[in-house]
């Protein structure tokens, strides 16, 4: 959870949607 929050904070509002976050996680971030 902490890691996910960190990614959102780092990338900003552009990645707020769960689909974008899932895509980033799938990409290995």
Secondary structure as the mmCIF struct_conf table of DSSP 4:
data_model
#
loop_
_struct_conf.conf_type_id
_struct_conf.id
_struct_conf.beg_label_comp_id
_struct_conf.beg_label_asym_id
_struct_conf.beg_label_seq_id
_struct_conf.end_label_comp_id
_struct_conf.end_label_asym_id
_struct_conf.end_label_seq_id
HELX_RH_AL_P HELX_RH_AL_P1 UNK A 2 UNK A 11
HELX_RH_3T_P HELX_RH_3T_P1 UNK A 13 UNK A 15
BEND BEND1 UNK A 17 UNK A 17
HELX_RH_AL_P HELX_RH_AL_P2 UNK A 18 UNK A 26
TURN_TY1_P TURN_TY1_P1 UNK A 27 UNK A 28
#
